[in-house]
């Protein structure tokens, strides 16, 4: 113990004598370990950590497949009729629930606020294995049409809007214009995910779920065997049941349903059951793994740098170790002494790394895109801290083994018979240092190239021809209380008057209504039948529908390339506009204006007449052109929720207040939760890509700086070691330019090897990276050349200062000891 304390004190003294070395190593470790721990925390929290529900491994998502639609829609939400049949007959399922998300006005005095509500069957609570903290959950009787309305509040809404009132149970709140009796409050720890497969058309994905209400299927939904597919399904399997077994049973029930279908509804039905967490992660798994590999690469570059620093320190202390060996120190004692410094550095670096991770994790949570924020608060737990300490010890001890081995193998006779100042570095040590530099350059090249490709991909995505203009356009979400606007004519009248008032506001150029905010996905997909198409119902082509008003196309600058837009004289008529793709598909080589089609394939319905053709655009997703779209007048299907698009002559943000006043002037109970600039929505549609890119750029720049420092450190040390040789060269007539070339060539040789290896490494991951790119090839020669040029520029810059120092060596001073 006494010897260990002596070695500890000695190591601390040595580190105090070299504050620059100590600070560099600790900061390098803090950066590498802190970022690695933060990203590991994110990956573990999203992909590996069990969801915060009882026996979360038994939770599966229920989705349907219709073989006739599989090319366009690999999976579909649940049909209510099918869900009820499964619920009554499935023996492998303990409980199941169907749900959808809805945005409702909450009346708390004054203008109502918007709340996000999950409307679910009573099975939601046993499926998730959770009960309210106060009160109770809703019953099967309360999930019947005509029953008094009840609601269970989420804890945050209870605390913020009702001041944690313990007597809230039994009180009435107004939601959607109706009185709802509060029957429960959920625990603070309970978090309901907000995901696209649950969210409604205009749901605010930035807001958490704030209330739970019972879902009552309509009579038509219960009876229509091939009705709409509208609901997200979640089930809890019985203990010991596998996903495959449960899937097989549900598919057997699907075959039973198929036999009951009418001849004109014949379809090939199947079901897909997938683990809940796997579904929540979705397509984000690959980017998360790439980020973890990237940050591990950054840690690796840091370790290479630390190894180089420790090697330099070991070579400089050869004489000291030789004296110790000559005085009788054993090899084990010398190795232990040499490893004390890396151990202390690991402790300091690990502590600093945990501090960095504790700062980064909350920052990650603030910038986390909604698609990854399905668990709730992200925080650094003990597992993450333990991983940080483990990584600190492992990384630094591995970096210190080689220098420690060199110190232990030092020959006292060889070192003490040479002048320490003139002693050169061993060839093997020098080769190892160059290999380490090449390795960190290789990792840096791979990271920088990946970041460059993703940056180019995002730039192309943001500058793609969208087909519409988003500048100076505001989107105004409006939610009407269902009680006052249960009939379509009342809703139509409200939106008509609201638009008329908005068009009269100063600065407003155009205003229109649409059922779905641009770039917010899909809402309604249905079949259509054109004249002469005699195919069975299930073989009819499907269309994506948008319900719009006069002024919508003008507000978006979405061109009508043939025919005309909606006019006041079209009110209540069955007219429609179609996209160019729709026109080409249904009426190739013909004029589509005046053509007719029937929605849903029902020939008994009144047909729609095409009055215009709209340019193809990207209003569903920036990454893909819109599929076939039909634009129908909003008076045909006017829901309680819609979005108003307003183009202005001035700064859009300046009229947000006036827009709200105009809408509340029609009805003060209308909810106007969000007034947003359309450019912001366009940017938000790429939130996942930008989050991944920002992190990868951070890692790439950090790795680039560390690689530059590595080259700088190696060349600086080489110049010091070769000072006598450089002086001799200059005494024999070498010019400063020759010395510059010598030093720069010395530094760039390992960099060139690293560049070749790094490009090969990046190409090796090209297939994985390709899935994240948009119109950019992972083998793009310009991107590769730009990355190589950047690395070379950093390498040359890292060599210039040592080269200048070498070129300024005075020959006589360098040769004085000859």
Secondary structure, 3 states (H helix, E strand, C coil): CHHHHHHHHHHHHHHHHCHHHHHHHHHHHHHHHHHHHHHHHHHHHHHHCCCCCCCHHHEEEEEEEEHHHCCCCCCECEEHHHHHHHHHHCCCEEEEEEEEEEEEEEECCCCCEEEEEEEECCHHHHHHCCCCCEECCCCCHHHCCCCCCEEEECHHHHHHHHCCCCCCCCCEEEECCEEEEEEEECCCCCCCCCCCCCCCCCCCCCCCCCEEEECCCCHHHHHCCCCCEEEEEEEEECCCCCHHHHHHHHHHHHHHHHHCCCHHHCCCEEEEEEEHHHHHHCCHHHHHHHHHHHHHHHHHHHHHHHHHHHHHHHHHCHHHHHHHHHCCCCHHHHHHHHHHHHHHHHHHHHHHHHHHHHHHHHHHHHHCCHHHCCCCCCCCCHHHHHHHHHHHHHHHHHHHHHHHHHHHCCCHHHHHCCCCCCCCCCHHHHHHHHHHHHHHHHHHHHHHHHHHHHHHHHHHHHCCCCCCCCCCEEEEEEECCCCCCCCHHHHHHHHHHHHHHHHCCCCEEEEEEECCCCCCCCCEEEEEEECCCCCCHHHCCEEEEEEECCCHHHHHCCCEEEECCCCHHHCCCCEEEEEHHHHHHHCCCCCCCCCEEEECCCCCCCCEEEEEEECCCCCCECCECCCCEEEEECCCCCCCEEEEEEEECCCHHHHHHHHHHHHHHHCCCCECCCEEEHHHHHHHCCHHHHHHHHHHHHHHHHHHHHHHHHHHHHHHHHHHHCHHHHHHHHHCCCCHHHHHHHHHHHHHHHHHHHHHHHHHHHHHCHHHHHCCCCCCCCCCHHHHHHHHHHHHHHHHHHHHHHHHHHHCCCHHHHHCCC
